[in-house]
Amino acid sequence: MVLSDQNRTAAVNRPRLFLVTPPEFDTADMAEKLKKAFAGGDIACVLIYMPGAGTKEVQSAAETLVPIIQDGGAAAIVYRDSQAAGRCGADGVHVDTSLEDVKLAVESFQPERIVGTGGTKLKHDAMEWAETGVDYILFGVLGLEEKESAHAKTLTLAAWWSELFETPCVALAGNRLETLGDVAATGADFVALKDAVWQSGEEIASVVSQANRILEAHPFAEAE
């Protein structure tokens, strides 16, 4: 399974949403929130992001959330925990601990499942990680407190990567939808949203719908 196959060959040739769960959540509550999110429109992927949890806890949550994500037509990715990802039937794993860990995940999961990575601020590291054959690289640091807009470094790296490399990239946006257009304008294949969806105070379906309208206004340039 290759995440990019679901993107630029889609009917709408523009960036797609890549949702990231909060780092801590009640599983039943998150399940309902995800159902509402999918009611709002197109979502390419959901990253089950539980950085402080052990394998048992991650697996328990993923066993509930993965079917909902897949029923919504999105890829379900588990953060860092390859054991939990394999046991719960997730579509893939996101590994950002080390280059060796990324290589091991690629060997173990591909081609049947997705392997993603990211989090670096260095161009050299991004290129080295991409050479492992990962399905996407994420720009932006998931563990940092979110600001209203994407970090300037994220925008710079995503624009650079989108222009020069074939490996799909994900650009982490800020927590205000008003700034989403700046991220989409980088040409990133996917735009990641976290707090903007779960902590906006608005209806989740409405947020997803608004986000898709913004992304639709930023189609990819046609290849020459």
Residue pairs with C-beta under 8 A, 6 or more apart in sequence:
1 75
1 91
1 92
1 111
1 112
1 113
1 114
2 111
2 114
2 135
3 44
3 45
3 75
3 92
3 114
3 116
3 135
3 136
3 168
3 190
4 135
4 136
4 168
4 189
6 16
6 44
6 75
7 16
7 44
7 168
7 189
7 190
8 189
8 220
10 16
12 42
12 216
12 219
13 219
13 220
14 184
14 215
14 216
14 218
14 219
14 220
15 183
15 184
15 187
15 188
15 189
15 190
15 191
15 215
15 218
15 220
16 42
16 43
16 44
16 45
16 189
16 190
16 191
16 215
17 42
17 43
17 44
17 45
17 190
17 191
17 193
17 208
17 211
17 212
17 215
18 43
18 44
18 45
18 46
18 47
18 170
18 190
18 191
18 192
18 193
19 37
19 43
19 45
19 46
19 47
19 74
19 192
19 193
19 194
19 197
20 46
20 47
20 49
20 142
20 172
20 192
20 193
20 194
21 30
21 46
21 47
21 48
21 49
21 50
21 65
21 194
21 198
22 30
22 49
22 194
22 195
22 198
22 199
23 49
23 50
23 51
23 52
23 143
24 50
24 52
25 61
27 60
27 61
27 64
27 65
28 64
30 61
30 65
31 64
31 65
31 68
33 198
33 204
34 46
34 65
34 68
34 69
34 72
35 68
35 72
36 203
36 204
36 205
37 43
37 72
37 197
37 204
37 205
37 207
37 208
38 68
38 71
38 72
38 73
38 74
38 208
39 205
39 208
40 204
40 205
40 206
40 207
40 208
40 209
40 211
40 212
41 208
41 209
41 212
42 212
43 72
43 73
43 74
43 208
44 74
44 75
44 190
45 74
45 75
45 76
45 77
45 190
46 65
46 69
46 74
46 75
46 76
46 77
47 77
47 78
47 79
47 94
47 192
48 58
48 61
48 62
48 65
48 66
48 76
48 77
48 78
48 79
48 90
49 79
49 142
49 194
50 57
50 58
50 61
50 79
50 81
51 79
51 80
51 142
51 143
53 61
55 81
55 83
55 84
58 78
58 79
58 81
58 84
59 81
59 83
59 84
59 87
59 88
62 76
62 78
62 84
62 85
62 88
62 90
63 88
65 76
66 76
66 88
66 89
66 90
66 91
67 89
69 75
69 76
70 76
70 91
75 91
75 92
75 114
76 90
76 91
76 92
77 85
77 90
77 91
77 92
77 93
77 94
77 114
77 116
78 84
78 85
78 88
78 90
78 92
78 93
78 94
79 93
79 94
79 142
80 93
80 94
80 95
80 96
80 97
81 93
82 93
82 95
82 105
82 108
82 109
84 90
85 92
85 93
85 109
85 113
86 109
90 113
91 113
91 114
92 109
92 113
92 114
92 115
92 116
92 135
93 105
93 109
93 113
93 114
93 115
93 116
94 115
94 116
94 117
94 118
94 138
95 101
95 102
95 105
95 115
95 116
95 117
96 102
96 117
96 118
96 119
96 138
99 125
99 128
99 129
99 132
102 115
102 117
102 129
102 132
102 134
103 132
105 115
106 115
106 132
106 133
106 134
109 115
110 133
110 135
114 135
114 136
115 133
115 134
115 135
116 134
116 135
116 136
116 137
116 138
116 170
117 129
117 132
117 134
117 136
117 137
117 138
118 129
118 136
118 137
118 138
118 139
118 140
118 170
119 138
119 140
119 141
119 142
120 126
120 129
121 141
121 153
121 157
123 157
123 160
126 137
126 139
126 157
126 161
127 165
129 137
130 137
130 165
130 167
134 167
135 167
135 168
136 167
136 168
136 169
136 170
136 189
136 190
137 161
137 167
137 168
137 169
137 170
138 169
138 170
138 171
138 172
138 192
139 153
139 154
139 157
139 158
139 161
139 169
139 170
139 171
139 172
139 188
140 150
140 151
140 154
140 170
140 171
140 172
140 173
140 192
141 151
141 172
142 172
142 194
144 151
146 174
146 175
146 194
146 195
146 196
147 174
147 175
148 174
148 175
148 176
148 178
148 179
149 173
149 174
149 176
149 179
149 182
150 171
150 172
150 173
150 174
150 179
150 182
150 183
151 172
154 171
154 172
154 183
155 171
155 182
155 183
155 186
158 169
158 171
158 183
158 186
158 187
158 188
159 185
159 186
159 187
161 167
161 169
161 188
162 169
162 186
162 187
162 188
162 189
163 187
168 189
168 190
169 188
169 189
169 190
170 188
170 189
170 190
170 191
170 192
171 183
171 186
171 188
171 190
171 191
171 192
172 183
172 192
172 194
173 179
173 180
173 183
173 191
173 192
173 193
173 196
174 183
174 196
175 194
175 195
175 196
175 199
175 200
176 196
177 196
177 200
177 207
177 210
177 211
177 214
180 191
180 193
180 196
180 211
180 214
180 215
181 214
181 217
181 218
183 191
184 191
184 214
184 215
184 217
184 218
185 218
187 220
187 221
191 211
191 215
193 211
196 207
196 211
197 204
197 207
197 208
197 211
198 204
200 207
